Amino acid sequence: MTLSLRNVSLAKWFNPDNENGNDAEKTSATRSRYSLEFKKEAVQLVEGGQTIAAAARTLGAVGQTLFYWVKASHDGKLMGPDINPVSVEQMEISQLRAAAANR
């Protein structure tokens, strides 16, 4: 199987700790965390004409997950692994704490 240059960078983001890119060592209980860059490139594969099923097979991801990434990308809500949305109230509290600390 020959990988294109586009897939090589995806493999790097998919499993950077595993030298051969094979994540068969993961157990079914382990939840994968994908970088934002990986998700964006995966969405680009689908938007470039690949079916979600074919792109998911190529990437070793679940088709339903890739479908969610495409939908989130179209909605402008695609996020990386440890990024939680911040509410307006949380942002205001953070700004007030920073202002109080600088007094």
Secondary structure, DSSP 8 states (H G I E B T S, - for coil): ----HHHHHHHHHH-TT-TT---TTS-TT------HHHHHHHHHHHHTT--HHHHHHHHT--HHHHHHHHHHHHHT----TT-----HHHHHHHHHHHHHHT-
